[in-house]
Amino acid sequence: MKWGLAVLGLCHLANAEFLKAKWPYPLNLDFQERLLWESQGLRGVAAGCSIRESTTVAAEWVRLAYHDMSTHNVADGTGGLDASIRFETARSQNIGVGMTNSLTDFALNLTPFTSLSDIMAMGVVMSYQVCGGPTIPYRYGRIDATQAGVPGVPEPQEDIQSHTDNFAKQGFTPSEMIGLVACGHALGGVRKADFPTANLPQDFVLFTGKQTYNRDVVTSFLDGSTVNPLVTSSNETMRSDLRIFSSDQNVTMQRLAEKDTFDSTCVDLLGRMINTVPSGVQLSDILDPIENKIGKTRLFVASTNATLQLSTSLRLFGSSENRQVSILWADRNPSSCPPSGCKKVTTNVESITNSRPDGVIVSGFGVIGVQATTYHFSVLIDPQASISKFWFEVEQDGKTTVVDNDGEGYAIDQDVLLFDPQRSSNAFVPGTGFVLTTTVGVKDGHSLSKLEATGFRNDPTTGPEHIPIIETWELALDDSHPPVIGYSFYSVALDTHPNMWDLKGTFADGDIKQEFIESTEVKSIPVT
């Protein structure tokens, strides 16, 4: 039995490719699905339409993304949303502290397999969600530029023909230009320090008088009550929104005055904006939540028992009432598990937080009204038998569901080189500070010639370009961890504290890797 989308209330999430993704997942899919739907990290920065520098984080994120996309030339396929803006912040058209703030927000979520431009596009999706706007479908697969693009951002002092030509180069018709500007200016405002010739009466003026998403940018323009400084500025040269909105005698603005039309137009045009990429870049299908998602899975040598230990989790949708979830596993070397598999019921159950006590939504699941629950497992494995695969049984309301990766089980492909989250540490050393050490168990009887860790570090001080720092360390035999159950331990201090790292062991019969180890997996030993 498999839970269908109708049972989970997800009928509108039609992309079965992602909902039914096979494990192990591609690393980029795994990470981005977690960041978009489950994690409170990036979304938490903007949650509740939070205020920063007199505007919202969301408005800053949207402005950055549009300015980045505006380098696109529809005729030759160059430019688009490709993170080239990190090389363009010195241009007058990209003025503002919000640009550098936003680049830092996004860069802190980079990985070796996730582009900055993907995170920027995701930021636009989150921006409208956290400020009360509609949900824009998200696709990933953007490729970051390595240099600045051609200037293309329309500036307030330009005439209507220049605006129209710039938007046409980006792929938008005159009516779409009006709609995209209105949707973009449903958030945020204008900062006096950035645009001194707009003659603002105060340091910051909102487009609509409100921080949250609303269509007042349209309706107040039509009824003459607008406070939009790019309509009302005493300097007529800076009235760019007035020129744009009225460029078709208000035909488009009249159409956008209806809420459903405004919302659907924003979903369409903002979606096109974030999906405008250089030719040759292929974006994914819409990234919907993965059904029956397996979490971070590690097999390692238990620190307090002469056994192996498997740590993993299963995320399920829907009500968790009267639900019991068990993990089952099969031996690699048959000796201890029955044909039906060894079995353990979990008691470590975690409901994913959809909202804070004040009601502010902090997860993607909260946006679509879906409850997700994670079942955590930590089981001891006979070291002689080891483990070849695992799967789950879900019992609820008298029915048993087998969750087994479409009949294949979730395979543990090797037990030779094992990252050890318990022997690894982030320990305080007087006079030095915290020292991050990664430790790896290597099974005896295998000819190891080299063991390396390659770290990936996001350093906020490298902005605005935010080029990640990649470093490599070689692990050495660690006598502080005595051999046990046929494993010897190797360690190295990752002295620059990478956010994540990969391990690669070179053996006589080939390489073995452990990928995407996050610093959060390592226990911290506090100051004593």
Secondary structure, 3 states (H helix, E strand, C coil): CCCCHHHHCCCCCCCHHHHCCCCCCCHHHHHHHHHHHHCCHHHHHHCCCCEECCEEHHHHHHHHHHHHHCCCECCCCECCCCCHHHHCCCCHHHCCHHHHHHHHHHHCCCECCECHHHHHHHHHHHHHHHCCCCCCCCCCCCCCCCCCCCCCCCCCCCCHHHHHHHHHHHCCCHHHHHHHHHHHCCCCEEECCCCHHHCCCCCEEECCCCCCCCCHHHHHHHHCCCCCHHHHCCCHHHCHHHHHHCCCCCHHHHHHCCHHHHHHHHHHHHHHHHCCCCCCCCCCCCCCCCCCEECCCEEEECCCCCCEEEEEEEEEECCCCCEEEEEEEECCCCCCCCCCCEEEECCEEEECCCECCCCCECCHHHHHCCCEEEEEEEEEECCCCCCCEEEEEEEECCEEEEECCCCCCEECCCCCEEECCCCCEEEEECCCEEEEEEEEEEECCCCEEEEEEEEEECCHHHCCCCCCEEEEEECEECCCCCCECCEEEEEEECCCCCCEEEEEEEECCEEEEEEEEEHHHCCEECCC
